[in-house]
Each structure stands twice: as structure tokens, then as C-alpha cells.
Amino acid sequence: MAIIKQLGLDPHTLAYDAAKALFDKGMENVDIGENRRIVGQQPPETKCDTSIANNEIEVQTLEWLHDVFNCRMFGRIEKVYAPNAQYHGPKMSELYGPAAVLHQHLGLVGSIPDAAYMPQHILSTPCEEGGVKVAVRWVMEGHHLGYGLLSELGKPTGRRLQIMGMTHYHYRNGRIVDEWNVYDELSLLTQLKLGEMVAAGKN
């Protein structure tokens, strides 16, 4: 949303207009399927599906991502990231160290506590700076049940949300030294406004 604001636009107005267009077409939500962590809190799969991986570092990446986001084993972050790791994220965030990375990911999950993390594609390539870079395209699904980093969403609504994002990791000597993370915040706002319109139409 930082880019939208830099352009002098109001993200709430853009989200409302996008939601209204969907509502006028008869859409009530933008769900793509059942949430794998339903509100009843089913336990996550013990092991992740690594069938999309092409090599060992991609397998390892999918495994620790599953542990962190689906099993909520946030202690893995300190073991995977280098002490001087840099985090580059939404809202032009530039942070340093595993504790800062932990804060960002806890904040995201804090807004959607029942979120399920589902990687859709992964690719790795050797890096001229040394080491390997790994790119992951992912989706998170859950319900807006808490307060967290997504302050633009306002107070919890309980509505179903989906986030699509892309993260790049730079591994050097077996640990992550850089992370670039981006996800579609405007889509989240649009989903909430669509939910408000649907609820108002049924009352």
C-alpha cells in the first residue's frame, strides 16, 4: 500500500471501488477453496509437501517455512537466518537480525491467527554475490481474527481472507542473509470491503 500512497491515492477508496465492481457482478467472496486450518483448528500436517522442490535447498526451504507458518515453530527463524540477516518488506521496511524477521512474521500471523501457508512455486539459482537465491510464491488463507501488522484492515472482522505473496531468500553458508518479502495488501482491504457490502445487502 506504500506505493499507492506515494502516488497520492487512497487505498480505502481503491479497495472500495474494486469491491463494488465485484459486488455488482454478484460475487460474495474471492475464496479459492477450503481453508486448511479451519476455525475448529485441525492440526497441521506433520510434514510438508515438497513435491514442487527441484533440489535440496528448495526442500529445506519448504520444510522450515512449513514449520514456522503451519506448525507455528517460530524458533526455527533464529536457526535459519544469519545473525546479521536483512529483511526488506512491505511499507519499505528495512530491518536487521532474526528478531526483526520474527516480529514481521508474528505480526502477519497475528492478524490472521488461523492462517494456512501454502507454497505454490519455488525456484533457486546461484548468486553472483555468493550462495544461492530461492524464490517462493505463496498463498495464505485464514480469517481476520486479530490485530497485527495489517493495521490498515482495522479491527478484527472474522471474515475470510487470502493473501498472495512472493518472497526471495538469499542463502550464504547455509543461512539466510537477505529476505525480500511482498504481499498484496490492497487485495486484503478489497476482500474486507466486499464482505461489508455483502453483509449490508443481507440486512
HUUR-V641339 format. One record per residue. RES is the residue in one small letter. BURIAL is # if it has 9 or more other C-alpha atoms within 8 Angstrom, else .. Layout:
res-><RES;RES>
burial-><BURIAL;BURIAL>
This chain:
res-><m;a;i;i;k;q;l;g;l;d;p;h;t;l;a;y;d;a;a;k;a;l;f;d;k;g;m;e;n;v;d;i;g;e;n;r;r;i;v;g;q;q;p;p;e;t;k;c;d;t;s;i;a;n;n;e;i;e;v;q;t;l;e;w;l;h;d;v;f;n;c;r;m;f;g;r;i;e;k;v;y;a;p;n;a;q;y;h;g;p;k;m;s;e;l;y;g;p;a;a;v;l;h;q;h;l;g;l;v;g;s;i;p;d;a;a;y;m;p;q;h;i;l;s;t;p;c;e;e;g;g;v;k;v;a;v;r;w;v;m;e;g;h;h;l;g;y;g;l;l;s;e;l;g;k;p;t;g;r;r;l;q;i;m;g;m;t;h;y;h;y;r;n;g;r;i;v;d;e;w;n;v;y;d;e;l;s;l;l;t;q;l;k;l;g;e;m;v;a;a;g;k;n>
burial-><#;.;.;#;#;.;.;.;.;.;#;.;.;#;#;#;.;#;#;#;.;#;#;.;.;.;.;#;.;.;.;.;.;.;.;.;#;#;.;.;.;.;.;.;.;.;.;.;.;.;.;.;#;.;.;.;.;#;#;.;.;#;#;#;#;#;#;#;#;#;#;.;.;#;.;#;#;#;.;#;#;#;.;.;#;#;#;#;#;#;.;.;.;.;#;#;#;#;.;#;#;#;.;#;.;#;#;#;#;#;#;#;#;#;#;#;#;.;#;#;.;#;#;#;.;.;.;.;.;.;#;#;#;#;#;#;#;#;#;#;#;#;#;#;#;#;#;#;#;#;.;.;#;.;.;#;.;.;#;#;#;#;#;#;#;#;#;#;#;#;#;#;.;.;#;#;#;#;#;#;#;#;#;#;#;#;#;#;#;#;#;#;#;#;#;.;#;#;.;.;.;.;.>
